[in-house]
């Protein structure tokens, strides 16, 4: 912008040069408060519209009013001068739709609300004191947007509650973790039109509840660390390629146990004991028993039945 200002005599070093909108007039000090447009310098940290005071440098008395457009120039944003008048807020044809003062509202702090005309219709916009866009509403598209360049936002209800209601969904996005905290509990539920719960996740102070007709967990790897756990259900089935279990002690109580396997290998370092009312072993091909010492003891009768018996 400095190169552009060098074409005008008298302002060879005007780093800030261009039109500005009048926000306030101080006739006693001979100055006006203006809203400058966005800077064209990409390295400018305050590249958005800015509010500043400019001294009246024209030969005629200061007769500017709110909404007028002036030409200002200066080396810094805090050292501006009014060097020309570009337009008045009251100018325009009689049939021109509404005048500038009817399309913009400005506070003493510099915050303002403006109605802009675009190809798809009117748009309502609210700007901060620094000229940053905070809120916009387009009636034609039915879209509203709240935009805060910096700072925190809080919704506080000391004695009530806060509801977010939408017909097409509610989305939350953050570059940092999203936290949901409560002194009593947090509940996520999927319900129908009659508020009947289909599935729900409840987080209490000391309890986590999952409710649903179907539960699916998909993960490449997983790890569960539970001090004590129990499972209650009508049926349980699993399909795994490799199953490994390490336990200090294993106990199971079942009504009927059925095991099917292609090969079974058991290694017992000390004692393997079976206590049963009756034991029946069916071997279709070959039965081999090998030990260092073998003892068979029966209180009443021992019977061996075969076509041929070899001893020794």
Sine and cosine of phi, psi and omega as CSV:
sin_phi,cos_phi,sin_psi,cos_psi,sin_omega,cos_omega
0.00,0.00,-0.40,0.92,0.03,-1.00
-0.90,0.44,-0.63,0.78,0.02,-1.00
-0.91,0.41,-0.57,0.82,0.02,-1.00
-0.92,0.38,-0.63,0.77,-0.04,-1.00
-0.95,0.31,-0.33,0.94,-0.02,-1.00
-0.93,0.36,-0.26,0.97,0.04,-1.00
-0.97,0.25,-0.25,0.97,-0.02,-1.00
-0.97,-0.24,0.81,-0.58,0.01,-1.00
-0.93,0.37,0.63,-0.78,0.03,-1.00
0.99,-0.11,-0.27,0.96,0.02,-1.00
-0.74,-0.67,0.84,0.54,-0.06,-1.00
-0.94,0.33,-0.35,0.94,-0.05,-1.00
-0.88,-0.48,0.53,0.85,-0.04,-1.00
-0.99,0.13,0.99,-0.12,0.06,-1.00
-0.94,0.33,-0.41,0.91,0.05,-1.00
-0.90,-0.44,0.93,-0.36,-0.07,-1.00
-0.55,-0.83,0.76,-0.65,0.04,-1.00
0.43,-0.90,-0.03,-1.00,0.00,-1.00
-0.97,0.26,0.45,-0.89,0.01,-1.00
-0.53,-0.85,0.52,-0.86,-0.01,-1.00
-0.99,-0.10,0.71,-0.71,-0.02,-1.00
-0.97,0.23,0.77,-0.63,0.05,-1.00
-0.95,-0.31,-0.56,0.83,-0.03,-1.00
-0.43,-0.91,0.42,-0.91,-0.03,-1.00
-0.80,-0.60,0.79,-0.61,0.08,-1.00
-0.91,-0.42,1.00,0.02,-0.10,-1.00
-0.95,0.32,-0.47,0.88,0.00,-1.00
-0.90,0.43,-0.65,0.76,0.00,-1.00
-1.00,-0.06,-0.05,1.00,0.01,-1.00
0.91,0.41,0.76,0.65,0.00,-1.00
-0.55,-0.83,0.30,-0.95,0.02,-1.00
-0.72,-0.70,0.52,-0.85,0.10,-1.00
-1.00,-0.10,0.79,-0.61,-0.11,-0.99
-0.80,-0.61,0.32,-0.95,0.11,-0.99
-0.93,-0.36,0.92,-0.38,0.00,-1.00
-0.99,0.14,0.45,-0.89,0.06,-1.00
-0.97,0.23,0.02,-1.00,-0.02,-1.00
-0.92,0.39,0.58,-0.82,0.03,-1.00
-0.97,0.25,0.57,-0.82,0.03,-1.00
-1.00,0.03,-0.09,1.00,-0.01,-1.00
-1.00,0.08,0.90,-0.44,-0.03,-1.00
-0.92,0.39,-0.31,0.95,0.00,-1.00
-1.00,0.09,-0.10,0.99,-0.01,-1.00
-0.96,0.29,0.87,-0.50,-0.02,-1.00
-0.92,0.39,-0.41,0.91,0.03,-1.00
-0.93,-0.37,0.91,0.41,-0.10,-0.99
-0.98,0.20,-0.20,0.98,-0.01,-1.00
-0.99,0.15,0.03,-1.00,0.06,-1.00
-0.84,0.54,0.61,-0.79,-0.06,-1.00
-0.73,-0.68,0.48,-0.88,0.00,-1.00
-0.96,-0.28,0.71,-0.71,-0.02,-1.00
-0.39,-0.92,0.26,-0.97,0.08,-1.00
-0.99,-0.12,0.65,-0.76,0.00,-1.00
-0.78,-0.63,0.70,-0.71,0.01,-1.00
-0.98,0.22,0.58,-0.81,-0.01,-1.00
-0.98,0.19,0.92,-0.39,-0.06,-1.00
-0.93,-0.36,0.17,0.99,0.01,-1.00
-1.00,0.05,0.47,-0.88,-0.03,-1.00
-0.92,0.39,-0.52,0.85,-0.01,-1.00
-0.99,0.16,0.38,-0.93,0.00,-1.00
-0.88,0.48,0.39,-0.92,-0.01,-1.00
-0.95,0.31,0.94,-0.34,0.03,-1.00
-0.84,-0.54,0.39,0.92,0.00,-1.00
-0.95,0.30,0.43,-0.90,0.04,-1.00
-0.69,-0.72,0.20,-0.98,-0.05,-1.00
-0.85,0.53,0.72,-0.69,0.05,-1.00
1.00,-0.09,-0.22,0.98,0.01,-1.00
-0.93,0.38,0.40,-0.91,0.05,-1.00
-0.95,-0.31,0.85,-0.52,-0.03,-1.00
-0.89,-0.46,0.30,-0.95,0.09,-1.00
-0.97,-0.25,0.88,-0.48,-0.06,-1.00
-0.86,-0.51,0.40,-0.92,0.02,-1.00
-0.46,-0.89,0.44,-0.90,0.02,-1.00
0.07,-1.00,0.34,-0.94,0.01,-1.00
-0.96,0.28,-0.58,0.82,0.02,-1.00
-0.76,-0.65,0.23,-0.97,-0.01,-1.00
-0.93,0.37,-0.35,0.94,0.03,-1.00
-1.00,-0.09,0.08,1.00,-0.03,-1.00
-0.68,-0.73,0.93,0.37,-0.06,-1.00
-0.96,-0.29,0.46,-0.89,0.02,-1.00
-0.72,-0.69,0.60,-0.80,0.08,-1.00
-1.00,0.05,0.89,-0.46,-0.05,-1.00
-0.90,-0.43,0.05,1.00,0.02,-1.00
-0.09,-1.00,0.34,-0.94,0.05,-1.00
-0.92,-0.40,0.80,-0.60,-0.05,-1.00
-0.98,-0.22,-0.49,0.87,-0.02,-1.00
-0.08,-1.00,0.41,-0.91,0.01,-1.00
-0.96,-0.28,0.48,-0.88,0.00,-1.00
-0.90,0.43,-0.38,0.93,-0.03,-1.00
-1.00,-0.06,-0.03,1.00,-0.01,-1.00
-0.95,0.30,0.37,-0.93,0.06,-1.00
0.72,-0.70,0.35,-0.94,0.03,-1.00
-0.94,0.33,0.37,-0.93,-0.01,-1.00
-0.90,0.44,-0.56,0.83,-0.03,-1.00
-1.00,0.01,0.06,1.00,0.00,-1.00
-0.96,0.27,0.74,-0.68,-0.06,-1.00
-0.99,0.17,0.47,-0.88,-0.71,-0.70
-0.44,0.90,0.45,-0.89,-0.05,-1.00
-0.95,0.32,0.17,-0.98,-0.14,-0.99
-0.87,0.49,-0.65,0.76,-0.06,-1.00
-0.93,0.38,-0.30,0.95,0.04,-1.00
-1.00,0.01,-0.14,0.99,-0.05,-1.00
-0.92,-0.39,0.06,1.00,-0.03,-1.00
-0.50,-0.86,0.64,-0.77,0.03,-1.00
-0.78,-0.62,0.79,-0.62,-0.09,-1.00
-0.80,-0.60,0.66,-0.75,0.10,-1.00
-1.00,-0.01,0.24,-0.97,0.02,-1.00
-0.89,0.46,-0.48,0.88,0.01,-1.00
-0.95,0.31,-0.26,0.97,-0.04,-1.00
0.96,-0.30,-0.25,0.97,0.08,-1.00
-0.92,0.40,0.62,-0.79,-0.09,-1.00
-0.54,-0.84,0.37,-0.93,0.11,-0.99
-0.85,-0.53,0.74,-0.67,-0.09,-1.00
-0.72,-0.69,0.50,-0.86,0.10,-0.99
-0.94,-0.34,0.87,-0.49,-0.01,-1.00
-0.93,-0.37,0.55,-0.84,0.00,-1.00
-0.98,-0.19,0.82,-0.57,0.02,-1.00
-0.84,-0.55,0.05,-1.00,-0.07,-1.00
-0.88,0.47,-0.57,0.82,-0.05,-1.00
-1.00,-0.07,0.09,1.00,0.03,-1.00
0.76,-0.65,-0.18,-0.98,-0.02,-1.00
-0.98,0.18,0.39,-0.92,0.03,-1.00
-0.64,-0.77,0.75,-0.66,0.05,-1.00
-0.99,-0.13,0.78,-0.63,-0.04,-1.00
-0.74,-0.67,0.62,-0.78,0.03,-1.00
-0.87,-0.49,0.78,-0.63,-0.05,-1.00
-0.89,-0.45,0.49,-0.87,0.04,-1.00
-0.99,0.16,0.00,-1.00,0.03,-1.00
-0.88,0.48,-0.52,0.85,0.01,-1.00
-1.00,0.06,0.06,1.00,0.02,-1.00
1.00,0.08,0.21,0.98,0.03,-1.00
-0.99,0.16,0.68,-0.74,0.02,-1.00
-0.95,0.32,0.83,-0.56,-0.01,-1.00
-0.96,-0.28,-0.63,0.77,-0.09,-1.00
-0.53,-0.85,0.64,-0.77,0.07,-1.00
-0.64,-0.77,0.56,-0.83,-0.01,-1.00
-0.63,-0.78,0.83,-0.56,0.02,-1.00
-0.91,-0.40,0.97,-0.25,-0.02,-1.00
-0.88,0.48,-0.57,0.82,-0.06,-1.00
-0.89,0.45,-0.66,0.75,0.01,-1.00
-1.00,-0.08,-0.10,0.99,-0.02,-1.00
0.89,0.46,0.62,0.78,-0.08,-1.00
-0.85,-0.53,0.75,-0.66,0.06,-1.00
-0.86,-0.51,0.53,-0.85,-0.03,-1.00
-0.59,-0.81,0.79,-0.62,0.10,-0.99
-0.95,-0.30,0.83,-0.56,-0.08,-1.00
-0.74,-0.67,0.88,-0.48,0.02,-1.00
-0.88,-0.48,0.89,-0.46,-0.06,-1.00
-0.93,0.37,-0.47,0.88,-0.01,-1.00
-0.37,-0.93,0.22,-0.97,0.01,-1.00
1.00,-0.04,0.18,-0.98,-0.02,-1.00
-0.98,-0.18,0.38,-0.93,0.04,-1.00
-0.82,-0.57,0.74,-0.67,0.01,-1.00
-0.79,-0.61,0.68,-0.73,0.18,-0.98
-0.94,-0.35,0.92,-0.40,-0.11,-0.99
-0.87,-0.50,0.79,-0.62,0.11,-0.99
-0.74,-0.67,0.97,-0.23,-0.12,-0.99
-0.92,0.39,-0.60,0.80,-0.07,-1.00
-0.78,-0.62,0.29,0.96,0.00,-1.00
-0.68,-0.74,-0.35,-0.94,-0.01,-1.00
-0.78,-0.62,0.26,-0.97,0.00,-1.00
-0.87,-0.49,0.81,-0.59,0.00,-1.00
-0.90,-0.44,0.71,-0.70,0.19,-0.98
-0.93,-0.36,0.92,-0.38,-0.09,-1.00
-0.86,-0.51,0.79,-0.61,0.02,-1.00
-0.56,-0.83,0.56,-0.83,-0.01,-1.00
-1.00,0.09,-0.37,0.93,-0.10,-1.00
-0.88,-0.48,0.22,0.98,0.10,-1.00
0.90,-0.43,0.38,-0.93,0.05,-1.00
-0.79,-0.61,0.79,-0.61,-0.03,-1.00
-0.85,-0.52,0.62,-0.79,0.08,-1.00
-0.84,-0.55,0.73,-0.68,0.04,-1.00
-0.68,-0.73,0.68,-0.74,0.02,-1.00
-0.47,-0.88,0.56,-0.83,0.08,-1.00
-0.97,0.23,-0.26,0.97,0.05,-1.00
-0.90,-0.44,0.20,-0.98,-0.06,-1.00
-0.83,0.55,0.57,-0.82,0.08,-1.00
-0.99,-0.14,0.80,-0.60,-0.06,-1.00
-0.91,-0.42,0.71,-0.71,0.15,-0.99
-0.87,-0.50,0.91,-0.42,-0.08,-1.00
-0.79,-0.61,0.56,-0.83,0.02,-1.00
-0.48,-0.88,0.51,-0.86,0.03,-1.00
-0.97,0.25,-0.32,0.95,-0.04,-1.00
-0.89,-0.46,-0.60,0.80,-0.01,-1.00
0.24,-0.97,0.28,-0.96,0.04,-1.00
-0.80,-0.60,0.70,-0.72,-0.03,-1.00
-0.73,-0.68,0.78,-0.62,0.12,-0.99
-0.91,-0.42,0.80,-0.60,-0.09,-1.00
-0.62,-0.78,0.53,-0.85,0.13,-0.99
-0.94,-0.34,0.86,-0.50,-0.09,-1.00
-0.80,-0.60,0.25,-0.97,0.07,-1.00
-0.99,-0.12,-0.17,-0.99,-0.05,-1.00
-0.90,0.44,-0.46,0.89,0.00,-1.00
-1.00,-0.03,0.22,0.97,0.00,-1.00
0.92,0.40,0.38,0.93,0.08,-1.00
-0.99,0.16,0.76,-0.65,-0.08,-1.00
-0.99,0.14,0.80,-0.60,0.10,-0.99
-1.00,-0.04,-0.74,0.68,0.04,-1.00
-0.54,-0.84,0.47,-0.88,-0.08,-1.00
-0.44,-0.90,0.48,-0.88,0.12,-0.99
-0.84,-0.55,0.87,-0.50,-0.01,-1.00
-0.89,-0.46,0.78,-0.63,0.02,-1.00
-0.89,-0.45,0.93,-0.35,0.04,-1.00
-0.98,-0.22,-0.06,-1.00,0.00,-1.00
-0.91,0.41,-0.53,0.85,0.00,-1.00
-0.70,-0.72,0.33,0.94,-0.11,-0.99
-0.47,-0.88,0.59,-0.81,0.07,-1.00
-0.82,-0.57,0.84,-0.54,-0.06,-1.00
-0.89,-0.45,0.69,-0.72,0.12,-0.99
-0.85,-0.52,0.78,-0.63,-0.03,-1.00
-0.71,-0.70,0.74,-0.67,0.03,-1.00
0.07,-1.00,0.39,-0.92,0.04,-1.00
-0.95,0.33,-0.43,0.90,0.00,-1.00
-0.60,-0.80,0.69,-0.72,0.00,-1.00
-0.86,-0.51,0.81,-0.59,0.02,-1.00
-0.80,-0.60,0.77,-0.64,0.07,-1.00
-0.79,-0.61,0.87,-0.49,-0.01,-1.00
-0.86,-0.52,0.82,-0.57,-0.02,-1.00
-0.38,-0.93,0.51,-0.86,0.06,-1.00
-0.96,0.29,-0.65,0.76,0.08,-1.00
-0.70,-0.71,0.40,-0.91,0.01,-1.00
-0.48,-0.88,0.40,-0.92,0.00,-1.00
-0.48,-0.88,0.79,-0.61,0.04,-1.00
-0.87,-0.49,0.79,-0.61,0.06,-1.00
-0.84,-0.53,0.98,-0.22,-0.07,-1.00
-0.78,-0.63,0.75,-0.66,0.00,-1.00
-0.92,0.38,-0.75,0.66,0.07,-1.00
-0.65,-0.76,0.68,-0.74,-0.05,-1.00
-0.64,-0.77,0.49,-0.87,0.06,-1.00
-0.61,-0.80,0.51,-0.86,0.02,-1.00
-0.80,-0.60,0.76,-0.65,0.04,-1.00
-0.78,-0.63,0.83,-0.55,-0.01,-1.00
-0.21,-0.98,0.15,-0.99,-0.01,-1.00
-0.99,0.13,-0.56,0.83,0.01,-1.00
-0.45,-0.89,0.43,-0.90,0.01,-1.00
-0.57,-0.82,0.77,-0.63,0.04,-1.00
-0.67,-0.74,0.52,-0.85,0.00,-1.00
-0.59,-0.80,0.48,-0.88,0.05,-1.00
-0.69,-0.72,0.94,-0.33,-0.05,-1.00
-0.72,-0.69,0.40,-0.92,0.04,-1.00
-0.99,0.13,-0.69,0.72,0.02,-1.00
-0.70,-0.71,0.75,-0.66,0.03,-1.00
-0.83,-0.56,0.86,-0.51,0.03,-1.00
-0.84,-0.54,0.68,-0.73,0.00,-1.00
-0.68,-0.74,0.77,-0.64,0.03,-1.00
-0.83,-0.55,0.86,-0.51,-0.05,-1.00
-0.56,-0.83,0.50,-0.86,0.09,-1.00
-0.96,0.29,-0.56,0.83,0.03,-1.00
-0.46,-0.89,0.68,-0.74,-0.02,-1.00
-0.81,-0.59,0.78,-0.63,0.02,-1.00
-0.75,-0.67,0.62,-0.79,0.07,-1.00
-0.57,-0.82,0.66,-0.75,0.03,-1.00
-0.80,-0.60,0.90,-0.44,-0.04,-1.00
-0.70,-0.72,0.39,-0.92,0.08,-1.00
-0.97,0.25,-0.75,0.66,0.04,-1.00
-0.65,-0.76,0.77,-0.64,0.00,-1.00
-0.91,-0.42,0.83,-0.56,0.02,-1.00
-0.84,-0.54,0.83,-0.56,0.01,-1.00
-0.82,-0.57,0.71,-0.70,0.06,-1.00
-0.79,-0.62,0.76,-0.65,-0.03,-1.00
-0.46,-0.89,0.43,-0.90,0.09,-1.00
-0.98,0.22,-0.72,0.69,0.05,-1.00
-0.66,-0.75,0.62,-0.78,0.03,-1.00
-0.78,-0.62,0.81,-0.58,0.04,-1.00
-0.81,-0.59,0.81,-0.58,0.03,-1.00
-0.80,-0.59,0.74,-0.68,0.06,-1.00
-0.87,-0.49,0.88,-0.48,0.02,-1.00
-0.87,-0.50,0.85,-0.52,-0.07,-1.00
-0.96,0.27,-0.58,0.82,-0.08,-1.00
-0.88,-0.47,-1.00,0.08,-0.15,-0.99
-0.86,-0.50,0.71,-0.71,0.16,-0.99
-0.85,-0.52,0.91,-0.43,-0.11,-0.99
-0.83,-0.56,0.69,-0.73,0.05,-1.00
-0.82,-0.57,0.83,-0.55,0.05,-1.00
-0.87,-0.49,0.86,-0.51,-0.07,-1.00
-0.52,-0.86,0.39,-0.92,0.09,-1.00
-0.93,0.36,-0.68,0.73,0.09,-1.00
-0.61,-0.79,0.52,-0.86,0.03,-1.00
-0.78,-0.63,0.79,-0.62,0.02,-1.00
-0.73,-0.68,0.80,-0.60,-0.02,-1.00
-0.87,-0.50,0.85,-0.53,0.00,-1.00
-0.92,-0.39,0.88,-0.47,0.01,-1.00
-0.85,-0.52,0.84,-0.54,-0.08,-1.00
-0.98,0.18,-0.41,0.91,-0.10,-1.00
-0.84,-0.54,-0.95,0.33,-0.18,-0.98
-0.63,-0.78,0.69,-0.72,0.03,-1.00
-0.86,-0.51,0.82,-0.57,-0.07,-1.00
-0.79,-0.62,0.81,-0.58,0.04,-1.00
-0.83,-0.56,0.83,-0.55,-0.04,-1.00
-0.71,-0.71,0.77,-0.64,0.03,-1.00
-0.41,-0.91,0.25,-0.97,0.06,-1.00
-0.96,0.29,-0.67,0.74,0.08,-1.00
-0.73,-0.68,0.64,-0.77,-0.01,-1.00
-0.78,-0.63,0.74,-0.67,0.03,-1.00
-0.74,-0.67,0.78,-0.63,0.08,-1.00
-0.86,-0.52,0.88,-0.47,-0.05,-1.00
-0.79,-0.62,0.73,-0.68,0.00,-1.00
-0.72,-0.70,0.64,-0.77,-0.01,-1.00
-0.96,0.28,-0.44,0.90,-0.09,-1.00
-0.82,-0.57,-0.88,0.47,-0.20,-0.98
-0.57,-0.82,0.60,-0.80,0.11,-0.99
-0.83,-0.55,0.81,-0.59,-0.05,-1.00
-0.79,-0.61,0.76,-0.65,0.05,-1.00
-0.86,-0.52,0.84,-0.55,-0.08,-1.00
-0.78,-0.62,0.87,-0.49,0.00,-1.00
-0.32,-0.95,0.31,-0.95,0.06,-1.00
-0.92,0.39,-0.59,0.81,-0.01,-1.00
-0.55,-0.84,0.71,-0.71,-0.01,-1.00
-0.85,-0.53,0.83,-0.56,0.03,-1.00
-0.93,-0.36,0.80,-0.60,0.05,-1.00
-0.86,-0.51,0.70,-0.71,0.06,-1.00
1.00,-0.09,0.00,0.00,0.00,0.00
